[in-house]
Amino acid sequence: MTARAAGTERRGAGHALRITVDRDRCIGSGQCVMTAPGVFTQDDEALVALLPGQEDGAGDPRVREVPLACPVQAITIIED
Protein backbone atom coordinates (compact mmCIF):
# COMPACT_ATOMS: atom_id res chain seq x y z
CA MET A 1 0.00 0.00 0.00
CA THR A 2 1.23 3.47 -0.76
CA ALA A 3 1.09 6.35 1.68
CA ARG A 4 -2.08 7.47 -0.05
CA ALA A 5 -3.78 4.08 0.04
CA ALA A 6 -6.04 3.12 2.89
CA GLY A 7 -7.87 0.02 3.95
CA THR A 8 -9.82 -1.47 6.77
CA GLU A 9 -10.87 -4.89 7.85
CA ARG A 10 -14.00 -6.01 9.69
CA ARG A 11 -14.34 -9.39 11.28
CA GLY A 12 -17.62 -10.88 12.28
CA ALA A 13 -20.10 -13.55 11.29
CA GLY A 14 -17.21 -15.70 10.09
CA HIS A 15 -15.85 -13.35 7.44
CA ALA A 16 -13.82 -10.21 6.95
CA LEU A 17 -14.55 -7.35 4.59
CA ARG A 18 -11.66 -5.15 3.54
CA ILE A 19 -11.99 -2.03 1.40
CA THR A 20 -8.79 -0.62 -0.04
CA VAL A 21 -8.61 2.69 -1.88
CA ASP A 22 -5.59 3.75 -3.91
CA ARG A 23 -5.63 7.53 -3.92
CA ASP A 24 -2.58 7.63 -6.20
CA ARG A 25 -4.60 5.85 -8.87
CA CYS A 26 -7.88 7.77 -8.29
CA ILE A 27 -8.82 10.27 -11.02
CA GLY A 28 -11.82 11.74 -9.20
CA SER A 29 -14.56 10.43 -11.50
CA GLY A 30 -16.96 10.08 -8.56
CA GLN A 31 -18.37 6.71 -9.64
CA CYS A 32 -17.74 5.35 -6.14
CA VAL A 33 -19.81 8.13 -4.58
CA MET A 34 -22.65 7.68 -7.08
CA THR A 35 -22.68 3.91 -6.54
CA ALA A 36 -22.39 3.81 -2.73
CA PRO A 37 -22.90 7.35 -1.36
CA GLY A 38 -23.29 6.04 2.17
CA VAL A 39 -19.75 4.65 2.14
CA PHE A 40 -17.63 6.88 -0.13
CA THR A 41 -17.04 10.59 -0.52
CA GLN A 42 -14.57 12.82 -2.32
CA ASP A 43 -12.14 15.11 -0.55
CA ASP A 44 -11.19 18.69 -1.47
CA GLU A 45 -9.00 17.32 -4.27
CA ALA A 46 -11.97 15.25 -5.59
CA LEU A 47 -10.16 12.03 -4.61
CA VAL A 48 -11.93 9.03 -3.11
CA ALA A 49 -12.26 8.79 0.66
CA LEU A 50 -14.19 6.48 2.95
CA LEU A 51 -16.79 8.18 5.13
CA PRO A 52 -16.01 8.07 8.86
CA GLY A 53 -17.66 5.08 10.46
CA GLN A 54 -18.23 3.40 7.10
CA GLU A 55 -14.77 1.99 6.61
CA ASP A 56 -16.09 -1.56 6.28
CA GLY A 57 -19.02 -0.74 4.00
CA ALA A 58 -21.39 -2.50 6.38
CA GLY A 59 -25.04 -2.10 5.63
CA ASP A 60 -24.66 -1.00 2.00
CA PRO A 61 -25.00 -3.89 -0.45
CA ARG A 62 -23.98 -1.59 -3.32
CA VAL A 63 -20.45 -1.36 -1.93
CA ARG A 64 -19.57 -4.57 -3.79
CA GLU A 65 -20.40 -2.85 -7.11
CA VAL A 66 -17.92 -0.02 -6.58
CA PRO A 67 -14.75 -1.76 -7.85
CA LEU A 68 -16.54 -2.46 -11.14
CA ALA A 69 -17.78 1.12 -11.40
CA CYS A 70 -14.36 2.68 -10.85
CA PRO A 71 -12.82 3.43 -14.27
CA VAL A 72 -9.24 3.07 -12.98
CA GLN A 73 -9.74 0.24 -10.46
CA ALA A 74 -8.66 2.44 -7.54
CA ILE A 75 -10.93 0.53 -5.14
CA THR A 76 -10.72 -3.11 -4.19
CA ILE A 77 -12.95 -5.07 -1.86
CA ILE A 78 -11.88 -8.40 -0.45
CA GLU A 79 -14.28 -10.60 1.46
CA ASP A 80 -12.69 -13.52 3.26
Contacts in CASP RR format, 6 or more apart in sequence:
PFRMAT RR
TARGET T0000
AUTHOR 0000-0000-0000
METHOD contacts of the structure
MODEL  1
MTARAAGTERRGAGHALRITVDRDRCIGSGQCVMTAPGVFTQDDEALVAL
LPGQEDGAGDPRVREVPLACPVQAITIIED
1 7 0 8 1.000
1 20 0 8 1.000
1 22 0 8 1.000
2 22 0 8 1.000
2 23 0 8 1.000
2 24 0 8 1.000
4 22 0 8 1.000
4 23 0 8 1.000
4 24 0 8 1.000
5 20 0 8 1.000
5 21 0 8 1.000
5 22 0 8 1.000
5 23 0 8 1.000
5 24 0 8 1.000
6 20 0 8 1.000
6 21 0 8 1.000
6 23 0 8 1.000
6 50 0 8 1.000
7 18 0 8 1.000
7 19 0 8 1.000
7 20 0 8 1.000
7 21 0 8 1.000
7 50 0 8 1.000
7 55 0 8 1.000
8 18 0 8 1.000
8 19 0 8 1.000
8 50 0 8 1.000
8 55 0 8 1.000
8 56 0 8 1.000
9 16 0 8 1.000
9 17 0 8 1.000
9 18 0 8 1.000
9 56 0 8 1.000
10 16 0 8 1.000
10 17 0 8 1.000
10 18 0 8 1.000
10 55 0 8 1.000
10 56 0 8 1.000
10 57 0 8 1.000
10 58 0 8 1.000
15 79 0 8 1.000
15 80 0 8 1.000
16 78 0 8 1.000
16 79 0 8 1.000
16 80 0 8 1.000
17 56 0 8 1.000
17 57 0 8 1.000
17 58 0 8 1.000
17 77 0 8 1.000
17 78 0 8 1.000
17 79 0 8 1.000
17 80 0 8 1.000
18 56 0 8 1.000
18 77 0 8 1.000
18 78 0 8 1.000
18 79 0 8 1.000
18 80 0 8 1.000
19 39 0 8 1.000
19 50 0 8 1.000
19 55 0 8 1.000
19 56 0 8 1.000
19 57 0 8 1.000
19 63 0 8 1.000
19 75 0 8 1.000
19 76 0 8 1.000
19 77 0 8 1.000
20 75 0 8 1.000
20 76 0 8 1.000
20 77 0 8 1.000
20 78 0 8 1.000
21 48 0 8 1.000
21 49 0 8 1.000
21 50 0 8 1.000
21 74 0 8 1.000
21 75 0 8 1.000
22 74 0 8 1.000
22 75 0 8 1.000
22 76 0 8 1.000
23 47 0 8 1.000
23 48 0 8 1.000
23 49 0 8 1.000
23 74 0 8 1.000
25 72 0 8 1.000
25 73 0 8 1.000
25 74 0 8 1.000
26 47 0 8 1.000
26 48 0 8 1.000
26 72 0 8 1.000
26 74 0 8 1.000
27 71 0 8 1.000
27 72 0 8 1.000
27 74 0 8 1.000
28 42 0 8 1.000
28 46 0 8 1.000
28 47 0 8 1.000
28 48 0 8 1.000
29 70 0 8 1.000
29 71 0 8 1.000
29 72 0 8 1.000
30 42 0 8 1.000
30 46 0 8 1.000
30 48 0 8 1.000
31 66 0 8 1.000
31 69 0 8 1.000
31 70 0 8 1.000
31 71 0 8 1.000
32 39 0 8 1.000
32 40 0 8 1.000
32 48 0 8 1.000
32 66 0 8 1.000
32 69 0 8 1.000
32 70 0 8 1.000
32 75 0 8 1.000
33 40 0 8 1.000
33 41 0 8 1.000
33 42 0 8 1.000
33 48 0 8 1.000
34 69 0 8 1.000
35 62 0 8 1.000
35 65 0 8 1.000
35 66 0 8 1.000
35 69 0 8 1.000
36 57 0 8 1.000
36 60 0 8 1.000
36 62 0 8 1.000
36 63 0 8 1.000
36 65 0 8 1.000
36 66 0 8 1.000
38 51 0 8 1.000
38 54 0 8 1.000
38 60 0 8 1.000
39 50 0 8 1.000
39 51 0 8 1.000
39 54 0 8 1.000
39 57 0 8 1.000
39 60 0 8 1.000
39 63 0 8 1.000
39 66 0 8 1.000
40 48 0 8 1.000
40 49 0 8 1.000
40 50 0 8 1.000
40 51 0 8 1.000
40 66 0 8 1.000
40 75 0 8 1.000
41 48 0 8 1.000
41 49 0 8 1.000
41 50 0 8 1.000
41 51 0 8 1.000
42 48 0 8 1.000
42 49 0 8 1.000
43 49 0 8 1.000
48 74 0 8 1.000
48 75 0 8 1.000
54 60 0 8 1.000
57 63 0 8 1.000
63 77 0 8 1.000
64 77 0 8 1.000
64 79 0 8 1.000
66 75 0 8 1.000
66 77 0 8 1.000
67 73 0 8 1.000
67 75 0 8 1.000
67 76 0 8 1.000
67 77 0 8 1.000
END
